[in-house]
Amino acid sequence: MFAALSTAYHASTVEVLAQIGDVKPAAPPGSERFLMIMSWVIWGAVIFCIVGLVIAGAMLAYQRMQGGGGDAQMKIVGAMVGAVIIGLAGTLVNTLVMP
């Protein structure tokens, strides 16, 4: 009984899913300004990561020259992790949204 019900459910699900078709996402009309602002935000985030990495490198060099320890290594790691997250953001969203 359970096997027959399970088979019927599976067959009806496959039939309904097969009728949906291949839907391609498209940007809505008038989204050009939003996409332009998003590209500026991404550009700014990349610039901030580069500047942060340069500043953290300078701090690391200064701390090494003074002979003391500090948190410059963690700032470098933070800037690198931020750059990786920014670089993967679009791919990650596309992977999660697009089956």
N, CA, C and O atoms as CSV, one atom per row, in Angstrom:
chain,resi,resn,atom,element,x,y,z
A,1,MET,N,N,0.826,-1.188,0.000
A,1,MET,CA,C,0.000,0.000,0.000
A,1,MET,C,C,0.877,1.262,0.000
A,1,MET,O,O,0.667,2.187,-0.784
A,2,PHE,N,N,1.878,1.266,0.918
A,2,PHE,CA,C,2.743,2.435,1.012
A,2,PHE,C,C,3.573,2.611,-0.253
A,2,PHE,O,O,3.785,3.737,-0.703
A,3,ALA,N,N,4.042,1.509,-0.827
A,3,ALA,CA,C,4.854,1.577,-2.044
A,3,ALA,C,C,4.038,2.130,-3.205
A,3,ALA,O,O,4.549,2.919,-4.000
A,4,ALA,N,N,2.777,1.724,-3.310
A,4,ALA,CA,C,1.925,2.211,-4.390
A,4,ALA,C,C,1.643,3.696,-4.215
A,4,ALA,O,O,1.633,4.445,-5.192
A,5,LEU,N,N,1.416,4.126,-2.984
A,5,LEU,CA,C,1.155,5.540,-2.712
A,5,LEU,C,C,2.392,6.374,-3.001
A,5,LEU,O,O,2.299,7.464,-3.565
A,6,SER,N,N,3.553,5.856,-2.611
A,6,SER,CA,C,4.803,6.555,-2.858
A,6,SER,C,C,5.078,6.673,-4.357
A,6,SER,O,O,5.530,7.719,-4.822
A,7,THR,N,N,4.816,5.630,-5.100
A,7,THR,CA,C,5.017,5.656,-6.548
A,7,THR,C,C,4.068,6.635,-7.213
A,7,THR,O,O,4.464,7.354,-8.131
A,8,ALA,N,N,2.827,6.674,-6.766
A,8,ALA,CA,C,1.849,7.610,-7.332
A,8,ALA,C,C,2.244,9.048,-7.030
A,8,ALA,O,O,2.131,9.918,-7.894
A,9,TYR,N,N,2.707,9.304,-5.808
A,9,TYR,CA,C,3.147,10.657,-5.444
A,9,TYR,C,C,4.336,11.072,-6.291
A,9,TYR,O,O,4.376,12.191,-6.804
A,10,HIS,N,N,5.306,10.178,-6.441
A,10,HIS,CA,C,6.494,10.488,-7.231
A,10,HIS,C,C,6.129,10.758,-8.692
A,10,HIS,O,O,6.658,11.692,-9.296
A,11,ALA,N,N,5.251,9.969,-9.254
A,11,ALA,CA,C,4.849,10.144,-10.651
A,11,ALA,C,C,4.129,11.470,-10.843
A,11,ALA,O,O,4.354,12.154,-11.842
A,12,SER,N,N,3.262,11.847,-9.897
A,12,SER,CA,C,2.543,13.115,-10.040
A,12,SER,C,C,3.483,14.299,-9.859
A,12,SER,O,O,3.311,15.325,-10.517
A,13,THR,N,N,4.475,14.177,-8.979
A,13,THR,CA,C,5.443,15.252,-8.778
A,13,THR,C,C,6.294,15.450,-10.019
A,13,THR,O,O,6.512,16.585,-10.444
A,14,VAL,N,N,6.773,14.374,-10.599
A,14,VAL,CA,C,7.591,14.472,-11.804
A,14,VAL,C,C,6.784,15.079,-12.937
A,14,VAL,O,O,7.311,15.879,-13.710
A,15,GLU,N,N,5.524,14.716,-13.049
A,15,GLU,CA,C,4.676,15.242,-14.116
A,15,GLU,C,C,4.473,16.746,-13.948
A,15,GLU,O,O,4.525,17.487,-14.930
A,16,VAL,N,N,4.242,17.207,-12.717
A,16,VAL,CA,C,4.040,18.643,-12.475
A,16,VAL,C,C,5.333,19.397,-12.707
A,16,VAL,O,O,5.317,20.458,-13.330
A,17,LEU,N,N,6.451,18.879,-12.225
A,17,LEU,CA,C,7.721,19.556,-12.419
A,17,LEU,C,C,8.120,19.595,-13.884
A,17,LEU,O,O,8.768,20.546,-14.319
A,18,ALA,N,N,7.754,18.600,-14.638
A,18,ALA,CA,C,8.099,18.577,-16.054
A,18,ALA,C,C,7.337,19.646,-16.830
A,18,ALA,O,O,7.791,20.063,-17.895
A,19,GLN,N,N,6.203,20.093,-16.328
A,19,GLN,CA,C,5.391,21.080,-17.030
A,19,GLN,C,C,5.856,22.508,-16.784
A,19,GLN,O,O,5.451,23.420,-17.504
A,20,ILE,N,N,6.695,22.715,-15.781
A,20,ILE,CA,C,7.129,24.070,-15.455
A,20,ILE,C,C,7.996,24.636,-16.563
A,20,ILE,O,O,7.833,25.801,-16.927
A,21,GLY,N,N,8.902,23.860,-17.105
A,21,GLY,CA,C,9.750,24.327,-18.192
A,21,GLY,C,C,11.039,24.926,-17.674
A,21,GLY,O,O,11.332,24.871,-16.480
A,22,ASP,N,N,11.789,25.485,-18.565
A,22,ASP,CA,C,13.081,26.080,-18.237
A,22,ASP,C,C,12.907,27.589,-18.151
A,22,ASP,O,O,12.770,28.264,-19.171
A,23,VAL,N,N,12.912,28.108,-16.950
A,23,VAL,CA,C,12.696,29.536,-16.723
A,23,VAL,C,C,14.056,30.206,-16.531
A,23,VAL,O,O,14.839,29.802,-15.672
A,24,LYS,N,N,14.323,31.214,-17.323
A,24,LYS,CA,C,15.558,31.975,-17.220
A,24,LYS,C,C,15.264,33.281,-16.493
A,24,LYS,O,O,14.350,34.007,-16.885
A,25,PRO,N,N,16.023,33.597,-15.433
A,25,PRO,CA,C,15.786,34.863,-14.739
A,25,PRO,C,C,16.219,36.037,-15.606
A,25,PRO,O,O,17.223,35.967,-16.315
A,26,ALA,N,N,15.462,37.096,-15.540
A,26,ALA,CA,C,15.777,38.304,-16.295
A,26,ALA,C,C,15.596,39.515,-15.392
A,26,ALA,O,O,14.737,39.524,-14.511
A,27,ALA,N,N,16.401,40.515,-15.616
A,27,ALA,CA,C,16.300,41.741,-14.826
A,27,ALA,C,C,14.996,42.462,-15.175
A,27,ALA,O,O,14.603,42.502,-16.341
A,28,PRO,N,N,14.334,43.024,-14.181
A,28,PRO,CA,C,13.089,43.742,-14.462
A,28,PRO,C,C,13.373,45.040,-15.199
A,28,PRO,O,O,14.497,45.541,-15.159
A,29,PRO,N,N,12.369,45.590,-15.874
A,29,PRO,CA,C,12.565,46.855,-16.573
A,29,PRO,C,C,12.938,47.967,-15.585
A,29,PRO,O,O,12.389,48.046,-14.486
A,30,GLY,N,N,13.853,48.796,-15.986
A,30,GLY,CA,C,14.264,49.918,-15.148
A,30,GLY,C,C,15.300,49.554,-14.097
A,30,GLY,O,O,15.539,50.341,-13.181
A,31,SER,N,N,15.910,48.404,-14.199
A,31,SER,CA,C,16.879,47.986,-13.187
A,31,SER,C,C,18.303,48.430,-13.516
A,31,SER,O,O,19.232,48.096,-12.781
A,32,GLU,N,N,18.488,49.161,-14.584
A,32,GLU,CA,C,19.831,49.568,-14.993
A,32,GLU,C,C,20.505,50.432,-13.924
A,32,GLU,O,O,21.694,50.268,-13.652
A,33,ARG,N,N,19.747,51.351,-13.321
A,33,ARG,CA,C,20.329,52.224,-12.298
A,33,ARG,C,C,20.743,51.421,-11.071
A,33,ARG,O,O,21.814,51.651,-10.509
A,34,PHE,N,N,19.898,50.480,-10.655
A,34,PHE,CA,C,20.229,49.649,-9.504
A,34,PHE,C,C,21.479,48.827,-9.778
A,34,PHE,O,O,22.350,48.719,-8.915
A,35,LEU,N,N,21.577,48.249,-10.963
A,35,LEU,CA,C,22.758,47.455,-11.312
A,35,LEU,C,C,24.008,48.327,-11.379
A,35,LEU,O,O,25.097,47.877,-11.024
A,36,MET,N,N,23.857,49.582,-11.836
A,36,MET,CA,C,24.983,50.498,-11.874
A,36,MET,C,C,25.442,50.822,-10.443
A,36,MET,O,O,26.644,50.853,-10.181
A,37,ILE,N,N,24.514,51.061,-9.526
A,37,ILE,CA,C,24.864,51.347,-8.137
A,37,ILE,C,C,25.533,50.128,-7.502
A,37,ILE,O,O,26.503,50.269,-6.758
A,38,MET,N,N,25.014,48.924,-7.796
A,38,MET,CA,C,25.629,47.710,-7.258
A,38,MET,C,C,27.062,47.540,-7.769
A,38,MET,O,O,27.937,47.114,-7.016
A,39,SER,N,N,27.310,47.865,-9.032
A,39,SER,CA,C,28.672,47.748,-9.553
A,39,SER,C,C,29.593,48.761,-8.867
A,39,SER,O,O,30.764,48.464,-8.627
A,40,TRP,N,N,29.080,49.948,-8.552
A,40,TRP,CA,C,29.875,50.932,-7.820
A,40,TRP,C,C,30.177,50.434,-6.402
A,40,TRP,O,O,31.293,50.606,-5.910
A,41,VAL,N,N,29.200,49.826,-5.754
A,41,VAL,CA,C,29.407,49.303,-4.396
A,41,VAL,C,C,30.467,48.199,-4.409
A,41,VAL,O,O,31.346,48.168,-3.548
A,42,ILE,N,N,30.383,47.303,-5.377
A,42,ILE,CA,C,31.373,46.229,-5.480
A,42,ILE,C,C,32.756,46.810,-5.764
A,42,ILE,O,O,33.746,46.363,-5.186
A,43,TRP,N,N,32.828,47.795,-6.641
A,43,TRP,CA,C,34.102,48.449,-6.950
A,43,TRP,C,C,34.681,49.089,-5.687
A,43,TRP,O,O,35.876,48.961,-5.419
A,44,GLY,N,N,33.841,49.775,-4.912
A,44,GLY,CA,C,34.297,50.395,-3.671
A,44,GLY,C,C,34.765,49.362,-2.661
A,44,GLY,O,O,35.758,49.582,-1.969
A,45,ALA,N,N,34.066,48.237,-2.564
A,45,ALA,CA,C,34.465,47.192,-1.624
A,45,ALA,C,C,35.820,46.612,-2.001
A,45,ALA,O,O,36.641,46.339,-1.126
A,46,VAL,N,N,36.062,46.422,-3.281
A,46,VAL,CA,C,37.362,45.910,-3.730
A,46,VAL,C,C,38.466,46.921,-3.407
A,46,VAL,O,O,39.547,46.539,-2.960
A,47,ILE,N,N,38.198,48.185,-3.631
A,47,ILE,CA,C,39.189,49.225,-3.313
A,47,ILE,C,C,39.489,49.232,-1.818
A,47,ILE,O,O,40.650,49.345,-1.425
A,48,PHE,N,N,38.451,49.114,-0.972
A,48,PHE,CA,C,38.664,49.090,0.473
A,48,PHE,C,C,39.497,47.876,0.883
A,48,PHE,O,O,40.343,47.986,1.770
A,49,CYS,N,N,39.276,46.735,0.262
A,49,CYS,CA,C,40.086,45.546,0.572
A,49,CYS,C,C,41.547,45.765,0.195
A,49,CYS,O,O,42.447,45.384,0.942
A,50,ILE,N,N,41.779,46.369,-0.945
A,50,ILE,CA,C,43.156,46.627,-1.383
A,50,ILE,C,C,43.834,47.608,-0.441
A,50,ILE,O,O,44.974,47.392,-0.029
A,51,VAL,N,N,43.135,48.689,-0.098
A,51,VAL,CA,C,43.696,49.685,0.817
A,51,VAL,C,C,43.947,49.055,2.188
A,51,VAL,O,O,44.987,49.296,2.801
A,52,GLY,N,N,43.001,48.251,2.666
A,52,GLY,CA,C,43.181,47.587,3.954
A,52,GLY,C,C,44.369,46.648,3.953
A,52,GLY,O,O,45.102,46.569,4.939
A,53,LEU,N,N,44.565,45.940,2.864
A,53,LEU,CA,C,45.698,45.034,2.757
A,53,LEU,C,C,47.026,45.801,2.741
A,53,LEU,O,O,47.999,45.366,3.356
A,54,VAL,N,N,47.066,46.919,2.052
A,54,VAL,CA,C,48.290,47.736,2.011
A,54,VAL,C,C,48.589,48.320,3.395
A,54,VAL,O,O,49.736,48.306,3.842
A,55,ILE,N,N,47.559,48.829,4.066
A,55,ILE,CA,C,47.757,49.400,5.409
A,55,ILE,C,C,48.193,48.320,6.392
A,55,ILE,O,O,49.095,48.546,7.199
A,56,ALA,N,N,47.565,47.153,6.334
A,56,ALA,CA,C,47.954,46.061,7.229
A,56,ALA,C,C,49.379,45.605,6.947
A,56,ALA,O,O,50.107,45.271,7.881
A,57,GLY,N,N,49.795,45.584,5.680
A,57,GLY,CA,C,51.178,45.241,5.351
A,57,GLY,C,C,52.155,46.260,5.903
A,57,GLY,O,O,53.219,45.895,6.404
A,58,ALA,N,N,51.805,47.533,5.816
A,58,ALA,CA,C,52.669,48.577,6.377
A,58,ALA,C,C,52.738,48.452,7.897
A,58,ALA,O,O,53.806,48.624,8.485
A,59,MET,N,N,51.609,48.154,8.534
A,59,MET,CA,C,51.606,47.965,9.985
A,59,MET,C,C,52.467,46.769,10.383
A,59,MET,O,O,53.183,46.823,11.382
A,60,LEU,N,N,52.398,45.694,9.606
A,60,LEU,CA,C,53.205,44.511,9.889
A,60,LEU,C,C,54.692,44.845,9.783
A,60,LEU,O,O,55.482,44.438,10.634
A,61,ALA,N,N,55.067,45.573,8.760
A,61,ALA,CA,C,56.469,45.949,8.587
A,61,ALA,C,C,56.932,46.846,9.739
A,61,ALA,O,O,58.040,46.683,10.249
A,62,TYR,N,N,56.091,47.779,10.139
A,62,TYR,CA,C,56.452,48.685,11.244
A,62,TYR,C,C,56.582,47.915,12.558
A,62,TYR,O,O,57.508,48.157,13.333
A,63,GLN,N,N,55.654,46.988,12.807
A,63,GLN,CA,C,55.715,46.205,14.043
A,63,GLN,C,C,56.947,45.308,14.065
A,63,GLN,O,O,57.564,45.136,15.117
A,64,ARG,N,N,57.311,44.741,12.934
A,64,ARG,CA,C,58.515,43.899,12.864
A,64,ARG,C,C,59.775,44.741,13.085
A,64,ARG,O,O,60.729,44.294,13.721
A,65,MET,N,N,59.760,45.964,12.551
A,65,MET,CA,C,60.910,46.839,12.700
A,65,MET,C,C,61.083,47.272,14.155
A,65,MET,O,O,62.212,47.436,14.619
A,66,GLN,N,N,59.988,47.457,14.870
A,66,GLN,CA,C,60.037,47.863,16.270
A,66,GLN,C,C,60.302,46.682,17.201
A,66,GLN,O,O,60.628,46.877,18.372
A,67,GLY,N,N,60.166,45.466,16.691
A,67,GLY,CA,C,60.449,44.287,17.487
A,67,GLY,C,C,59.289,43.845,18.364
A,67,GLY,O,O,59.459,42.947,19.188
A,68,GLY,N,N,58.149,44.433,18.217
A,68,GLY,CA,C,57.007,44.063,19.045
A,68,GLY,C,C,55.990,43.262,18.265
A,68,GLY,O,O,55.985,43.242,17.034
A,69,GLY,N,N,55.142,42.610,19.010
A,69,GLY,CA,C,54.066,41.858,18.381
A,69,GLY,C,C,52.854,42.752,18.192
A,69,GLY,O,O,52.768,43.830,18.780
A,70,GLY,N,N,51.960,42.319,17.403
A,70,GLY,CA,C,50.758,43.106,17.173
A,70,GLY,C,C,49.710,42.275,16.475
A,70,GLY,O,O,49.837,41.058,16.343
A,71,ASP,N,N,48.680,42.951,16.035
A,71,ASP,CA,C,47.576,42.254,15.378
A,71,ASP,C,C,47.549,42.490,13.873
A,71,ASP,O,O,46.504,42.334,13.242
A,72,ALA,N,N,48.673,42.860,13.300
A,72,ALA,CA,C,48.704,43.130,11.863
A,72,ALA,C,C,48.457,41.869,11.050
A,72,ALA,O,O,47.874,41.940,9.968
A,73,GLN,N,N,48.889,40.716,11.550
A,73,GLN,CA,C,48.655,39.462,10.818
A,73,GLN,C,C,47.167,39.201,10.674
A,73,GLN,O,O,46.707,38.788,9.609
A,74,MET,N,N,46.412,39.438,11.738
A,74,MET,CA,C,44.970,39.213,11.684
A,74,MET,C,C,44.284,40.213,10.754
A,74,MET,O,O,43.283,39.880,10.119
A,75,LYS,N,N,44.809,41.422,10.671
A,75,LYS,CA,C,44.243,42.398,9.744
A,75,LYS,C,C,44.496,41.979,8.293
A,75,LYS,O,O,43.637,42.168,7.432
A,76,ILE,N,N,45.662,41.417,8.029
A,76,ILE,CA,C,45.954,40.927,6.683
A,76,ILE,C,C,45.024,39.774,6.335
A,76,ILE,O,O,44.477,39.718,5.234
A,77,VAL,N,N,44.848,38.859,7.274
A,77,VAL,CA,C,43.942,37.728,7.045
A,77,VAL,C,C,42.518,38.232,6.835
A,77,VAL,O,O,41.806,37.731,5.964
A,78,GLY,N,N,42.100,39.215,7.622
A,78,GLY,CA,C,40.756,39.784,7.457
A,78,GLY,C,C,40.552,40.428,6.096
A,78,GLY,O,O,39.496,40.268,5.483
A,79,ALA,N,N,41.564,41.161,5.617
A,79,ALA,CA,C,41.462,41.778,4.297
A,79,ALA,C,C,41.402,40.722,3.205
A,79,ALA,O,O,40.665,40.877,2.232
A,80,MET,N,N,42.170,39.651,3.358
A,80,MET,CA,C,42.146,38.575,2.354
A,80,MET,C,C,40.811,37.840,2.360
A,80,MET,O,O,40.268,37.531,1.300
A,81,VAL,N,N,40.285,37.560,3.538
A,81,VAL,CA,C,38.983,36.885,3.627
A,81,VAL,C,C,37.892,37.772,3.034
A,81,VAL,O,O,37.008,37.288,2.328
A,82,GLY,N,N,37.956,39.060,3.320
A,82,GLY,CA,C,36.984,39.989,2.734
A,82,GLY,C,C,37.053,40.015,1.222
A,82,GLY,O,O,36.020,40.042,0.551
A,83,ALA,N,N,38.263,40.008,0.677
A,83,ALA,CA,C,38.419,40.004,-0.780
A,83,ALA,C,C,37.875,38.720,-1.393
A,83,ALA,O,O,37.266,38.751,-2.462
A,84,VAL,N,N,38.091,37.592,-0.721
A,84,VAL,CA,C,37.572,36.319,-1.240
A,84,VAL,C,C,36.047,36.313,-1.199
A,84,VAL,O,O,35.407,35.859,-2.148
A,85,ILE,N,N,35.461,36.807,-0.120
A,85,ILE,CA,C,33.995,36.850,-0.018
A,85,ILE,C,C,33.404,37.764,-1.083
A,85,ILE,O,O,32.386,37.430,-1.690
A,86,ILE,N,N,34.026,38.905,-1.316
A,86,ILE,CA,C,33.538,39.821,-2.362
A,86,ILE,C,C,33.642,39.150,-3.724
A,86,ILE,O,O,32.727,39.254,-4.541
A,87,GLY,N,N,34.750,38.464,-3.971
A,87,GLY,CA,C,34.935,37.797,-5.255
A,87,GLY,C,C,33.959,36.652,-5.480
A,87,GLY,O,O,33.553,36.397,-6.614
A,88,LEU,N,N,33.581,35.963,-4.417
A,88,LEU,CA,C,32.682,34.821,-4.542
A,88,LEU,C,C,31.210,35.180,-4.404
A,88,LEU,O,O,30.354,34.321,-4.615
A,89,ALA,N,N,30.895,36.411,-4.059
A,89,ALA,CA,C,29.504,36.774,-3.767
A,89,ALA,C,C,28.572,36.505,-4.944
A,89,ALA,O,O,27.523,35.885,-4.770
A,90,GLY,N,N,28.936,36.958,-6.125
A,90,GLY,CA,C,28.081,36.744,-7.292
A,90,GLY,C,C,27.926,35.281,-7.641
A,90,GLY,O,O,26.824,34.816,-7.934
A,91,THR,N,N,29.032,34.556,-7.609
A,91,THR,CA,C,28.990,33.130,-7.915
A,91,THR,C,C,28.172,32.376,-6.875
A,91,THR,O,O,27.412,31.472,-7.220
A,92,LEU,N,N,28.322,32.741,-5.612
A,92,LEU,CA,C,27.593,32.071,-4.551
A,92,LEU,C,C,26.087,32.289,-4.686
A,92,LEU,O,O,25.305,31.350,-4.537
A,93,VAL,N,N,25.688,33.514,-4.965
A,93,VAL,CA,C,24.267,33.804,-5.123
A,93,VAL,C,C,23.707,33.081,-6.349
A,93,VAL,O,O,22.616,32.516,-6.284
A,94,ASN,N,N,24.433,33.092,-7.452
A,94,ASN,CA,C,23.966,32.383,-8.646
A,94,ASN,C,C,23.850,30.887,-8.407
A,94,ASN,O,O,22.928,30.246,-8.911
A,95,THR,N,N,24.776,30.330,-7.644
A,95,THR,CA,C,24.719,28.901,-7.347
A,95,THR,C,C,23.526,28.568,-6.469
A,95,THR,O,O,22.872,27.548,-6.686
A,96,LEU,N,N,23.228,29.403,-5.486
A,96,LEU,CA,C,22.110,29.142,-4.591
A,96,LEU,C,C,20.757,29.387,-5.246
A,96,LEU,O,O,19.795,28.673,-4.963
A,97,VAL,N,N,20.673,30.384,-6.115
A,97,VAL,CA,C,19.398,30.738,-6.742
A,97,VAL,C,C,19.117,29.849,-7.945
A,97,VAL,O,O,17.992,29.383,-8.122
A,98,MET,N,N,20.119,29.614,-8.764
A,98,MET,CA,C,19.934,28.819,-9.986
A,98,MET,C,C,20.158,27.342,-9.659
A,98,MET,O,O,21.221,26.980,-9.153
A,99,PRO,N,N,19.185,26.493,-9.938
A,99,PRO,CA,C,19.385,25.058,-9.650
A,99,PRO,C,C,20.334,24.411,-10.628
A,99,PRO,O,O,20.607,23.215,-10.524
